[in-house]
Amino acid sequence: MEKALAGMKILDLTQFEAGTSCTEMLAWLGAEVIKVEPPRMGEQGRWMVTEQPGVDSHYFILLNANKRSITLNLKSDRGKQMFLELVKQVDVLAENYSLGTLESFGLGYDYLREVNPRLIYLTIKGFGTYGPYSKFKSFDMIAQAAGGAMSLTGFPGSPPLKPGPTIGDTGTGIHAACGVLAAYIQRQRTGRGQKVEVAMQEAVFNFVRVPMMDTYITHQPTPRRGNRLGGGAVGDIFRCAPGGPNDYVYMLCTTPEMWQSLCNIIGHPEVPEDPRFKDRKEREKYIEELTKLIESWTMQHSKHEVMKIMGEAGVPCGAVLDSVELLNDPHLKARGMVVTVDHPVRGRFTMPGCPVKLEDSPAEVRSAPLLGQHNAEVYSEMLGLTNSDLEELKQQGVI
């Protein structure tokens, strides 16, 4: 069955995570993504964090599924010529280089849109291409700090804490994919391409819009609350058996019905009528006593048992799953979110799949490419080059 984005062709100059997560999402959904990498070493993510010299890193494999790889030296005159011929034939160019990098090669957006007026040019930067911070470099944790996530994360009185998920990187990538799709749809009406810009700081800032509600009420910074929701709702983590570092569940009761169901399950149906726990504001005063009461029950069960019992009773509850448990989770496997692919060097490799489920075109996950794996087929298809042409270009250091 034809994929949703079949026919969309992308030149992918992205590196590390913020850009590669965007193009991977588009590749999962059916776009043809051609990753353009420097000859010999390739994208830095291939080798900077690998535990086996000469073998592509898990980091790279996790972020470049479903793509094709070609090598091309954009600093060479012949490489630039070939690149411009490729640009004429694609719908999207994606890059997340430091500000001014492509411009220094003479390949900035203002020039490329003359080469291909229908080109959608995606640029991802830490702080955007304009504004007081635009020249500053960024990584995920920099964006999490400057975007507000760290100020909200941690316990009262503790220093700010970096959230574990890379919302500054992959969060930016998902925002960027949304922007590319919007520009692609608009081009169907106008026939014109455009520049799509996403700043990592702004993507993180978008994620913190709801926690900022306190500021509108108190006119003060939103405080760190740890795992507790606040506002008198029963929302926190609770220890489970056997008491390991990740043997916890998170439970959240936002309605009286949920609260009563939880109390029934733990064997204390009278608790909702207790003056200390009946009113939302009063519950906050006695939250430690309430936690001990709930944990007296949860510590008798595993986190998986608690999640099942509470979930079946209509009480929102999630076991705190670690990375090993996630890769082996039967629910994620049943939904195709955990998949196993065949990597040419590492062999069988289990990884997260595509989180977007399309009924008419389900995503298929293919292994990330080796460096330059698709030179022959891409350059033959798009530029008409022969094997002898490619060998000559390789000897010249162009590919």
N, C-alpha and C positions, 0 to 999 in steps of 0.2 A: 504494500500500500504506500502511496506517495506520502512523504513526510510533509509536515506543516510548512516548513521553510524551504522546501525543495525549490531550487532555482536561485536562491540567494547565495551569492559568492562573496567570500570575505578574505581579504588579505590581512593576516594576523601578525602584527609586529610586536605584540605584547610580551611582557616578561614578568616573572615572579607570579603574583596572585591576583591583584586587583583587575588587571586586564585579561589574564588567561581564564579566570573564572567566568567572565562575560562571554568570551568567544566559545568556551566549552559549553555553556548553556545553549547558545545559538546552534552549535554543532549537534548537541543532543536532539534539538528540535528540527534538525534536518538541513541546516545550512551547510554548504560546502566551505569549510574553513581551511585555508592554506597558510600554515605557519611559516613565516619567513625568518630564517635564522642565519647568523654569521657562519661562514665556513669554519671547519675544523672543531671549534668548541661548542657552537650552538648557543641557545639561550642559557643565561647564567643559572637558571633554576635547575637545569639538567645535572649540574655537577657541584654546585656550591654546598649542597646539604646531603650529598650521597655518602652512604657508609661503605660503598665499594667503588674505589677509583675505577673510572672507565665504564661504569654501569649507570644508566639513567637513574636519578633519585626517585624515591617514592613520591616526593613532593611534586616533581615534574609529571609523573604518571597520573597522579590524582587530579591534575589541573588541565591536562591536555588530551583527554579522551576524544575520540571521533574526529581528530584532525589529521591533515596531511602535512608533511614537513618538506620544505625545500630550503636549500642554502643559497645565499646571495650576498655578495659583498657590496653594500650600498655606498661604500667610500670610493669604489672604482668607477671609472667612466662607463665601462661596458655594463657593470652591474646596475648603474642608474638607468641606462637605456632600457635594459631588460625590465627593470622595475616599473618604469613608466608604461611599457607595453602591457604589463600585467594590470596596472591601475586602470587602463582604458577598458578592461574587460570585466571588472568586478563591480559589485554594488557597494561594498563597505570596506574601508580601511580602518583598522583599530590599532592604536598605539598608546603606550603609557610610559614613554621615555621621559627623561628630565626635560624641563621646559627649554625649548630652543634646539633640541637635538636634531630633529628632522630638518628644521630650517637651516642648520649649519651644513647639512648635506645638499642644500638647494632643493629640498623635497617637502617644503611646508605646505600647509593647506591652501594658501592663496595661489600657489603654483599648481597644485594637484587638481584643484577644481576647474582650472582652465583646461587641463588635460582631459578631465572627465567631469562635465557639469552635473552628471547624475550621481556623482560619488557622495556617499554618506561617510563623513570623516569623524571617527570617534577618537577623542582624546581624553585620557584619564590622568589627572594630576593630583598631587597631594592637596594643594590649595587653589587649584584652578589656574587659568592663564592670565588673570588680571587680579588686582587687589593688592593690599599691602604685603600679604604673605606669599604671593604667587611664585617668588623665586626660591622659597624654602622647600627643601626635600622632605619626603615623608615616607614612613612605613606604616603598617597597620596600627601599631601601638601609638605612634605619633598622632594619627587621625583619631584614635579612641580618646586620647588625652584632649586634643584641641576641639573635638566634636562633642564633648560633654559626657561620654560614657563612663570614663574613669571617676569623675566626680560623684557619680551616682552609685558606684559599685564599692562594696565593702560594708563593714559594720560601723555602728555609731562610735565615733571617737577614733576609728582606725584611719590610716592613710588611704588615699584613693587607691583603687585596685583595678588592674587591667582585666576586663572580662576575657575568659578563655577563648570563645569563638572569635574568629577573625572578621568581625563585622566591618572593620575599616578596610579590609581587602575584598573578601568575597561579597560583603554587603554592598560595597561600591560596584563590584562587577554586576550584580543583579540589577542595581539601578541603571547601570550603563546599558545592559541588554534591553531594558524597558525603553530607554531613549532611542536606541538603534531601531527597535521595532516601530516606535512612533514615527520616526523620520522615514522609515521604509514605507509605511502606510501613507504618509503625507505625500511622498514622491509619486505614488500611484495617481494622485489627484493633480499634482502640479508639474510632474516631470522633472523636478529639480532636486538635486541633492542638497545637503547642508551639513554644517558642523554640529556635532553632538559633544557636549563637554560635561564631564562629571568630576567633581572634586571630592576626594576622600573625606575631608573634614565635613562637608555638607551632607554626605550620605550618612555618616554617624549622627550628625545633628538631627537628621530626619528620624532616626531610630529613637531619639530621646524626647520626642515631642510630647508623649503622654506623661512620662515622669515629671516633665516641667510644669504640670498643672499646679503643683504646690506653689510655684513662684507667683502665679497669677493671684493666688489667695493671700499669701503671706508677704509677698514682695521680697522674699529672701531666697537664697539658694536652696534647691531641693536637697534635703538631708540624705545621708546614707542610712539605710535601714536593714542591711544584711539581707536575710531571706524573708523577713516579715513584710507582709503587704501593707500594713497600717490601716488606719480608719476603722479599727475594731473588727474587721473580717478575720476569720480563722484561716490564716494563710502562712505556712511555715514548713520547714523540713522537720521530719521526725525520725529518730533512730529506729532501726529494725535489727532483727537477729541476722547473723551472729555478732554484729557490732563492728564490722570492718570499716575501712575508711570511706567506702561508698555505699554502705548499707543504710540508706536513707530513702524516704519517700517525701515528695512534696504534696501536701493536701491543701485544698482551698475550698472553703464553704462561703458562698456569697448570698445564699438564701436561707430562711429558717428551715425549709424542708431538708436542705443538704446538712445543715447543722444537726437537726434532729436525727437524721439517718446515721451520721457519724457517731453520735452519742449512743444510739441503739446498738450499733455494731460493737463498740468498745465495752458494752455492758453497763452503761450509765445513762439510761434514758431520762433520768431526772435532771441531768445537768442543765439543759436549756431553761429550766425554771429556777435554778439557783440564782439568787440575786447578784452574785459575783459574776455570773457568766451570761445572764439574760440580755443585758443591754450592751450594745457594741462598745460604747465608751468605757463601761465598767470592765469589760473583758480585757481591755488594754492594761488596766491596773493589776490584773491577776493573771497575766499571760504566762508567767513562769509556772504557776500552779496548774494552769490548764495544759501546758506542754507536758508536765510530768504525768498528768492524768492520761493523756492520749498515748504517751510513750510507754506507760505501764502495759498497754495492750499491744502496741506495734512491736515492742521488743520481744514479744512472744512469737512473732511471725517474720518470715523473710520479706524483703521489699517486694518481691514478685507476688507473694501471697497477699500482701496488703493491697497492692495495686489491683489485683483481680477482685478481691472481696469488696473494696470500696468502689471500684469502677462498676461492678455489677449492681451495686446499690444506688448508683447515681451520684456518688460523691467524686468530684474531680480529684484524681490522684495519679501521680506519675512516679515510678521508681527512678532513682538516680542511676542511670545506666552509664557505665564507664565505656571507654573506647573498644575494649575487647568484647564486652556484652553487646554493643551496638552492631559490630560486624557479624555477630552470631544471633541477632535478635530474630525470632521466627516471624514476627509481625512485619518487620522491615523486609525480610526475605520474601514473604508472601506477596508484598506489594511491589516487588522488583526494585526496591530502594537499595538493597545490598546485592551486588552482582559480582560474578567472577569472570574475568577476561583472561585471554592468553597473551602474555607479553613475549616478544621474540627472544628476550634475554632472561628475564626474571621468571618466566613460566607462568603458572596459574597465579593470578593476582586478584584478591577480593577487595572491592572498593565501593564507596557510595555511588549510586546511580543517579538518574535524573529525578528531581522531586516534582516535576510538572508532569501530570498525567493527561494526555490527550486521547480521547476515545478513538478518534479516527486515525491517529498516527502515533502509536506508542513509541517511546524512545528506545533505541537499541544502543547499548554501550559497547564501543570498540576500544581496544587498547591505544594508548598514546603512541605516536610514531617514533621511530628511531630518527636520528639526525640525518636529514637529506634523503629519507627513505623514498620519497615520491618525486625526486628530481626528474627522473626520466619521464614519468607519465605526465606530470604537470607541464614541464617545458615542451614536451612533444605536443600535448593537447592545446596549449595556449600560445606558444611561440613557434611551433613547428620545427623545433630543433631535433637533430638526429643524435644518435649515441656518440658519433665522432665529434659532433659539435660540443657535446657535453664534456667529453674527455679533454678537449682543447681548453674549454672554459675552466675546468678543474685544474689543469696544469698552470693556467694563468692566475689562479687564486680568485676567480670571479664567483665560483660556486663551491 
